[in-house]
């Protein structure tokens, strides 16, 4: 399980309300915030935004590709 938190006055304070048991060993790895020039945290682009450059590039595909993609990929019988 991953616990998230912040350092406040030199002490790691977890976001979760349930405390860890006293004496629990932990490993702390600082996380770099993703920020732009303004210093604000950037939202990760959605899958559609990341694939936008290649959407619509495929040509001459079979009309029934959506229904029978397993046939064209793996040779299974058409539906």
N, CA, C and O atoms as a printed pandas DataFrame, in Angstrom:
     atom_number atom_name residue_name chain_id  residue_number  x_coord  y_coord  z_coord
0              1         N          UNK        A               1    0.851   -1.176    0.000
1              2        CA          UNK        A               1    0.000    0.000    0.000
2              3         C          UNK        A               1    0.897    1.239    0.000
3              4         O          UNK        A               1    1.968    1.240    0.607
4              5         N          UNK        A               2    0.459    2.266   -0.671
5              6        CA          UNK        A               2    1.201    3.526   -0.743
6              7         C          UNK        A               2    0.464    4.569    0.090
7              8         O          UNK        A               2   -0.736    4.785   -0.078
8              9         N          UNK        A               3    1.189    5.199    0.971
9             10        CA          UNK        A               3    0.644    6.295    1.758
10            11         C          UNK        A               3    1.219    7.587    1.216
11            12         O          UNK        A               3    2.416    7.669    0.942
12            13         N          UNK        A               4    0.381    8.593    1.059
13            14        CA          UNK        A               4    0.844    9.871    0.557
14            15         C          UNK        A               4    0.775   10.893    1.686
15            16         O          UNK        A               4   -0.030   10.775    2.610
16            17         N          UNK        A               5    1.632   11.892    1.587
17            18        CA          UNK        A               5    1.633   12.933    2.595
18            19         C          UNK        A               5    2.561   14.060    2.194
19            20         O          UNK        A               5    2.991   14.155    1.045
20            21         N          UNK        A               6    2.865   14.920    3.169
21            22        CA          UNK        A               6    3.731   16.064    2.925
22            23         C          UNK        A               6    4.628   16.262    4.140
23            24         O          UNK        A               6    4.316   15.824    5.248
24            25         N          UNK        A               7    5.738   16.925    3.903
25            26        CA          UNK        A               7    6.625   17.265    5.008
26            27         C          UNK        A               7    6.170   18.600    5.577
27            28         O          UNK        A               7    6.061   19.591    4.854
28            29         N          UNK        A               8    5.903   18.617    6.882
29            30        CA          UNK        A               8    5.497   19.841    7.576
30            31         C          UNK        A               8    6.402   20.019    8.789
31            32         O          UNK        A               8    6.405   19.185    9.694
32            33         N          UNK        A               9    7.164   21.098    8.807
33            34        CA          UNK        A               9    8.094   21.395    9.899
34            35         C          UNK        A               9    9.060   20.235   10.127
35            36         O          UNK        A               9    9.384   19.899   11.267
36            37         N          UNK        A              10    9.523   19.619    9.015
37            38        CA          UNK        A              10   10.511   18.556    9.110
38            39         C          UNK        A              10    9.964   17.184    9.430
39            40         O          UNK        A              10   10.741   16.244    9.601
40            41         N          UNK        A              11    8.654   17.034    9.516
41            42        CA          UNK        A              11    8.031   15.756    9.837
42            43         C          UNK        A              11    7.092   15.361    8.707
43            44         O          UNK        A              11    6.348   16.197    8.194
44            45         N          UNK        A              12    7.123   14.070    8.313
45            46        CA          UNK        A              12    6.215   13.584    7.280
46            47         C          UNK        A              12    4.831   13.410    7.895
47            48         O          UNK        A              12    4.670   12.686    8.878
48            49         N          UNK        A              13    3.832   14.075    7.314
49            50        CA          UNK        A              13    2.451   13.983    7.769
50            51         C          UNK        A              13    1.658   13.325    6.658
51            52         O          UNK        A              13    1.584   13.854    5.549
52            53         N          UNK        A              14    1.059   12.166    6.944
53            54        CA          UNK        A              14    0.312   11.410    5.937
54            55         C          UNK        A              14   -1.073   11.997    5.722
55            56         O          UNK        A              14   -1.672   12.564    6.636
56            57         N          UNK        A              15   -1.576   11.850    4.489
57            58        CA          UNK        A              15   -2.923   12.315    4.161
58            59         C          UNK        A              15   -3.982   11.417    4.798
59            60         O          UNK        A              15   -5.062   11.890    5.152
60            61         N          UNK        A              16   -3.680   10.127    4.947
61            62        CA          UNK        A              16   -4.638    9.176    5.495
62            63         C          UNK        A              16   -4.866    9.449    6.975
63            64         O          UNK        A              16   -3.946    9.844    7.693
64            65         N          UNK        A              17   -6.079    9.239    7.418
65            66        CA          UNK        A              17   -6.418    9.492    8.816
66            67         C          UNK        A              17   -5.987    8.334    9.714
67            68         O          UNK        A              17   -5.754    8.533   10.906
68            69         N          UNK        A              18   -5.876    7.115    9.151
69            70        CA          UNK        A              18   -5.498    5.958    9.946
70            71         C          UNK        A              18   -3.982    5.939   10.110
71            72         O          UNK        A              18   -3.257    5.790    9.127
72            73         N          UNK        A              19   -3.501    6.088   11.332
73            74        CA          UNK        A              19   -2.050    6.117   11.531
74            75         C          UNK        A              19   -1.440    4.723   11.411
75            76         O          UNK        A              19   -2.109    3.714   11.634
76            77         N          UNK        A              20   -0.168    4.688   11.059
77            78        CA          UNK        A              20    0.560    3.429   11.048
78            79         C          UNK        A              20    0.908    3.060   12.486
79            80         O          UNK        A              20    1.011    3.923   13.358
80            81         N          UNK        A              21    1.086    1.773   12.713
81            82        CA          UNK        A              21    1.422    1.318   14.060
82            83         C          UNK        A              21    2.773    1.882   14.484
83            84         O          UNK        A              21    3.680    2.016   13.663
84            85         N          UNK        A              22    2.903    2.208   15.751
85            86        CA          UNK        A              22    4.153    2.724   16.296
86            87         C          UNK        A              22    5.277    1.724   16.020
87            88         O          UNK        A              22    5.119    0.529   16.269
88            89         N          UNK        A              23    6.395    2.203   15.511
89            90        CA          UNK        A              23    7.537    1.348   15.230
90            91         C          UNK        A              23    7.551    0.766   13.827
91            92         O          UNK        A              23    8.486    0.050   13.466
92            93         N          UNK        A              24    6.522    1.063   13.021
93            94        CA          UNK        A              24    6.475    0.565   11.647
94            95         C          UNK        A              24    7.610    1.185   10.844
95            96         O          UNK        A              24    7.778    2.405   10.833
96            97         N          UNK        A              25    8.390    0.339   10.169
97            98        CA          UNK        A              25    9.461    0.856    9.315
98            99         C          UNK        A              25    8.851    1.353    8.016
99           100         O          UNK        A              25    7.955    0.714    7.463
100          101         N          UNK        A              26    9.327    2.477    7.530
101          102        CA          UNK        A              26    8.821    3.054    6.292
102          103         C          UNK        A              26    9.981    3.456    5.403
103          104         O          UNK        A              26   11.111    3.617    5.865
104          105         N          UNK        A              27    9.693    3.614    4.139
105          106        CA          UNK        A              27   10.644    4.121    3.163
106          107         C          UNK        A              27   10.004    5.339    2.526
107          108         O          UNK        A              27    8.868    5.266    2.059
108          109         N          UNK        A              28   10.706    6.444    2.499
109          110        CA          UNK        A              28   10.151    7.693    1.974
110          111         C          UNK        A              28   10.851    8.026    0.666
111          112         O          UNK        A              28   12.080    8.048    0.596
112          113         N          UNK        A              29   10.060    8.284   -0.368
113          114        CA          UNK        A              29   10.584    8.653   -1.684
114          115         C          UNK        A              29    9.932    9.962   -2.089
115          116         O          UNK        A              29    8.726    9.990   -2.336
116          117         N          UNK        A              30   10.696   11.054   -2.165
117          118        CA          UNK        A              30   10.111   12.331   -2.578
118          119         C          UNK        A              30    9.541   12.239   -3.994
119          120         O          UNK        A              30   10.118   11.582   -4.861
120          121         N          UNK        A              31    8.427   12.890   -4.218
121          122        CA          UNK        A              31    7.769   12.901   -5.516
122          123         C          UNK        A              31    7.886   14.301   -6.088
123          124         O          UNK        A              31    7.500   15.283   -5.455
124          125         N          UNK        A              32    8.433   14.378   -7.313
125          126        CA          UNK        A              32    8.557   15.676   -7.966
126          127         C          UNK        A              32    7.211   16.065   -8.566
127          128         O          UNK        A              32    6.636   15.287   -9.326
128          129         N          UNK        A              33    6.694   17.245   -8.245
129          130        CA          UNK        A              33    5.436   17.675   -8.864
130          131         C          UNK        A              33    5.654   17.998  -10.335
131          132         O          UNK        A              33    6.680   18.563  -10.714
132          133         N          UNK        A              34    4.679   17.634  -11.154
133          134        CA          UNK        A              34    4.738   18.008  -12.576
134          135         C          UNK        A              34    4.213   19.427  -12.684
135          136         O          UNK        A              34    3.049   19.692  -12.384
136          137         N          UNK        A              35    5.058   20.322  -13.105
137          138        CA          UNK        A              35    4.603   21.712  -13.191
138          139         C          UNK        A              35    5.071   22.353  -14.478
139          140         O          UNK        A              35    6.086   21.965  -15.057
140          141         N          UNK        A              36    4.321   23.327  -14.904
141          142        CA          UNK        A              36    4.664   24.098  -16.091
142          143         C          UNK        A              36    5.403   25.350  -15.678
143          144         O          UNK        A              36    5.899   25.449  -14.556
144          145         N          UNK        A              37    5.474   26.299  -16.580
145          146        CA          UNK        A              37    6.191   27.537  -16.297
146          147         C          UNK        A              37    5.523   28.338  -15.185
147          148         O          UNK        A              37    6.190   29.075  -14.458
148          149         N          UNK        A              38    4.204   28.194  -15.053
149          150        CA          UNK        A              38    3.493   28.978  -14.050
150          151         C          UNK        A              38    3.644   28.402  -12.650
151          152         O          UNK        A              38    3.240   29.038  -11.677
152          153         N          UNK        A              39    4.223   27.203  -12.530
153          154        CA          UNK        A              39    4.366   26.577  -11.228
154          155         C          UNK        A              39    3.162   25.757  -10.826
155          156         O          UNK        A              39    3.180   25.101   -9.785
156          157         N          UNK        A              40    2.109   25.782  -11.637
157          158        CA          UNK        A              40    0.916   25.002  -11.333
158          159         C          UNK        A              40    1.126   23.558  -11.782
159          160         O          UNK        A              40    1.836   23.296  -12.753
160          161         N          UNK        A              41    0.507   22.637  -11.072
161          162        CA          UNK        A              41    0.615   21.225  -11.424
162          163         C          UNK        A              41   -0.181   20.983  -12.705
163          164         O          UNK        A              41   -1.340   21.383  -12.812
164          165         N          UNK        A              42    0.468   20.312  -13.693
165          166        CA          UNK        A              42   -0.202   20.024  -14.962
166          167         C          UNK        A              42   -1.006   18.743  -14.860
167          168         O          UNK        A              42   -0.570   17.772  -14.241
168          169         N          UNK        A              43   -2.182   18.745  -15.470
169          170        CA          UNK        A              43   -3.007   17.556  -15.540
170          171         C          UNK        A              43   -2.456   16.650  -16.635
171          172         O          UNK        A              43   -2.100   17.128  -17.712
172          173         N          UNK        A              44   -2.382   15.354  -16.373
173          174        CA          UNK        A              44   -1.905   14.405  -17.375
174          175         C          UNK        A              44   -2.897   14.356  -18.533
175          176         O          UNK        A              44   -4.103   14.282  -18.295
176          177         N          UNK        A              45   -2.423   14.396  -19.782
177          178        CA          UNK        A              45   -3.348   14.341  -20.923
178          179         C          UNK        A              45   -4.120   13.032  -20.943
179          180         O          UNK        A              45   -3.592   11.984  -20.572
180          181         N          UNK        A              46   -5.369   13.096  -21.377
181          182        CA          UNK        A              46   -6.192   11.888  -21.472
182          183         C          UNK        A              46   -5.677   11.006  -22.605
183          184         O          UNK        A              46   -4.862   11.445  -23.417
184          185         N          UNK        A              47   -6.151    9.772  -22.659
185          186        CA          UNK        A              47   -5.746    8.862  -23.722
186          187         C          UNK        A              47   -6.133    9.433  -25.086
187          188         O          UNK        A              47   -5.357    9.346  -26.037
188          189         N          UNK        A              48   -7.313   10.007  -25.182
189          190        CA          UNK        A              48   -7.744   10.599  -26.456
190          191         C          UNK        A              48   -6.825   11.739  -26.878
191          192         O          UNK        A              48   -6.508   11.878  -28.059
192          193         N          UNK        A              49   -6.394   12.557  -25.916
193          194        CA          UNK        A              49   -5.487   13.663  -26.241
194          195         C          UNK        A              49   -4.120   13.146  -26.695
195          196         O          UNK        A              49   -3.507   13.708  -27.603
196          197         N          UNK        A              50   -3.646   12.062  -26.052
197          198        CA          UNK        A              50   -2.343   11.508  -26.442
198          199         C          UNK        A              50   -2.393   10.820  -27.802
199          200         O          UNK        A              50   -1.395   10.803  -28.522
200          201         N          UNK        A              51   -3.555   10.247  -28.164
201          202        CA          UNK        A              51   -3.677    9.537  -29.438
202          203         C          UNK        A              51   -4.160   10.429  -30.588
203          204         O          UNK        A              51   -4.200    9.985  -31.736
204          205         N          UNK        A              52   -4.524   11.677  -30.292
205          206        CA          UNK        A              52   -5.060   12.589  -31.308
206          207         C          UNK        A              52   -4.198   12.663  -32.576
207          208         O          UNK        A              52   -4.759   12.704  -33.670
208          209         N          UNK        A              53   -2.860   12.681  -32.478
209          210        CA          UNK        A              53   -2.053   12.780  -33.701
210          211         C          UNK        A              53   -2.206   11.591  -34.655
211          212         O          UNK        A              53   -1.936   11.736  -35.847
212          213         N          UNK        A              54   -2.628   10.429  -34.171
213          214        CA          UNK        A              54   -2.718    9.262  -35.049
214          215         C          UNK        A              54   -4.152    8.854  -35.371
215          216         O          UNK        A              54   -4.366    7.945  -36.174
216          217         N          UNK        A              55   -5.134    9.509  -34.761
217          218        CA          UNK        A              55   -6.529    9.169  -35.024
218          219         C          UNK        A              55   -6.859    9.441  -36.489
219          220         O          UNK        A              55   -6.581   10.525  -37.001
220          221         N          UNK        A              56   -7.445    8.463  -37.155
221          222        CA          UNK        A              56   -7.878    8.614  -38.541
222          223         C          UNK        A              56   -6.793    8.376  -39.571
223          224         O          UNK        A              56   -7.027    8.603  -40.758
224          225         N          UNK        A              57   -5.628    7.931  -39.167
225          226        CA          UNK        A              57   -4.539    7.736  -40.122
226          227         C          UNK        A              57   -4.650    6.418  -40.894
227          228         O          UNK        A              57   -4.151    6.318  -42.015
228          229         N          UNK        A              58   -5.294    5.414  -40.311
229          230        CA          UNK        A              58   -5.383    4.110  -40.971
230          231         C          UNK        A              58   -6.309    4.200  -42.184
231          232         O          UNK        A              58   -7.371    4.820  -42.129
232          233         N          UNK        A              59   -5.884    3.570  -43.274
233          234        CA          UNK        A              59   -6.677    3.590  -44.512
234          235         C          UNK        A              59   -6.885    2.170  -45.017
235          236         O          UNK        A              59   -6.127    1.262  -44.677
236          237         N          UNK        A              60   -7.920    1.987  -45.833
237          238        CA          UNK        A              60   -8.220    0.716  -46.500
238          239         C          UNK        A              60   -8.418   -0.437  -45.522
239          240         O          UNK        A              60   -7.954   -1.550  -45.767
240          241         N          UNK        A              61   -9.111   -0.170  -44.409
241          242        CA          UNK        A              61   -9.404   -1.223  -43.444
242          243         C          UNK        A              61  -10.713   -1.906  -43.816
243          244         O          UNK        A              61  -11.566   -1.282  -44.447
244          245         N          UNK        A              62  -10.898   -3.187  -43.440
245          246        CA          UNK        A              62  -12.165   -3.871  -43.723
246          247         C          UNK        A              62  -13.313   -3.174  -43.004
247          248         O          UNK        A              62  -13.141   -2.653  -41.902
248          249         N          UNK        A              63  -14.496   -3.168  -43.639
249          250        CA          UNK        A              63  -15.660   -2.502  -43.058
250          251         C          UNK        A              63  -16.114   -3.164  -41.762
251          252         O          UNK        A              63  -16.703   -2.505  -40.905
252          253         N          UNK        A              64  -15.843   -4.476  -41.609
253          254        CA          UNK        A              64  -16.287   -5.192  -40.417
254          255         C          UNK        A              64  -15.165   -5.367  -39.383
255          256         O          UNK        A              64  -15.230   -6.272  -38.551
256          257         N          UNK        A              65  -14.155   -4.522  -39.429
257          258        CA          UNK        A              65  -13.012   -4.660  -38.533
258          259         C          UNK        A              65  -13.417   -4.573  -37.060
259          260         O          UNK        A              65  -12.919   -5.348  -36.243
260          261         N          UNK        A              66  -14.304   -3.653  -36.709
261          262        CA          UNK        A              66  -14.705   -3.500  -35.312
262          263         C          UNK        A              66  -15.343   -4.780  -34.783
263          264         O          UNK        A              66  -15.083   -5.186  -33.651
264          265         N          UNK        A              67  -16.174   -5.410  -35.598
265          266        CA          UNK        A              67  -16.877   -6.625  -35.163
266          267         C          UNK        A              67  -15.971   -7.849  -35.230
267          268         O          UNK        A              67  -16.101   -8.747  -34.397
268          269         N          UNK        A              68  -15.069   -7.911  -36.184
269          270        CA          UNK        A              68  -14.270   -9.114  -36.410
270          271         C          UNK        A              68  -12.762   -8.896  -36.225
271          272         O          UNK        A              68  -11.955   -9.522  -36.912
272          273         N          UNK        A              69  -12.387   -8.011  -35.303
273          274        CA          UNK        A              69  -10.961   -7.739  -35.130
274          275         C          UNK        A              69  -10.172   -8.978  -34.713
275          276         O          UNK        A              69   -9.001   -9.109  -35.070
276          277         N          UNK        A              70  -10.802   -9.898  -33.956
277          278        CA          UNK        A              70  -10.096  -11.136  -33.584
278          279         C          UNK        A              70   -9.795  -11.991  -34.811
279          280         O          UNK        A              70   -8.777  -12.682  -34.854
280          281         N          UNK        A              71  -10.670  -11.946  -35.799
281          282        CA          UNK        A              71  -10.423  -12.689  -37.037
282          283         C          UNK        A              71   -9.197  -12.127  -37.756
283          284         O          UNK        A              71   -8.326  -12.875  -38.199
284          285         N          UNK        A              72   -9.143  -10.803  -37.862
285          286        CA          UNK        A              72   -8.047  -10.169  -38.600
286          287         C          UNK        A              72   -6.723  -10.205  -37.818
287          288         O          UNK        A              72   -5.651  -10.242  -38.421
288          289         N          UNK        A              73   -6.796  -10.195  -36.502
289          290        CA          UNK        A              73   -5.573  -10.228  -35.702
290          291         C          UNK        A              73   -5.052  -11.643  -35.464
291          292         O          UNK        A              73   -3.852  -11.900  -35.560
292          293         N          UNK        A              74   -5.986  -12.570  -35.148
293          294        CA          UNK        A              74   -5.577  -13.904  -34.705
294          295         C          UNK        A              74   -6.077  -15.049  -35.579
295          296         O          UNK        A              74   -5.757  -16.208  -35.315
296          297         N          UNK        A              75   -6.846  -14.748  -36.601
297          298        CA          UNK        A              75   -7.336  -15.785  -37.499
298          299         C          UNK        A              75   -8.531  -16.554  -36.965
299          300         O          UNK        A              75   -8.846  -17.620  -37.493
300          301         N          UNK        A              76   -9.211  -16.054  -35.933
301          302        CA          UNK        A              76  -10.396  -16.729  -35.412
302          303         C          UNK        A              76  -11.537  -16.596  -36.408
303          304         O          UNK        A              76  -11.507  -15.712  -37.264
304          305         N          UNK        A              77  -12.558  -17.473  -36.309
305          306        CA          UNK        A              77  -13.696  -17.372  -37.229
306          307         C          UNK        A              77  -14.405  -16.022  -37.087
307          308         O          UNK        A              77  -14.447  -15.444  -36.001
308          309         N          UNK        A              78  -14.960  -15.527  -38.198
309          310        CA          UNK        A              78  -15.713  -14.271  -38.165
310          311         C          UNK        A              78  -17.000  -14.480  -37.397
311          312         O          UNK        A              78  -17.536  -15.587  -37.341
312          313         N          UNK        A              79  -17.491  -13.399  -36.806
313          314        CA          UNK        A              79  -18.751  -13.446  -36.040
314          315         C          UNK        A              79  -19.923  -13.245  -36.962
315          316         O          UNK        A              79  -21.069  -13.251  -36.513
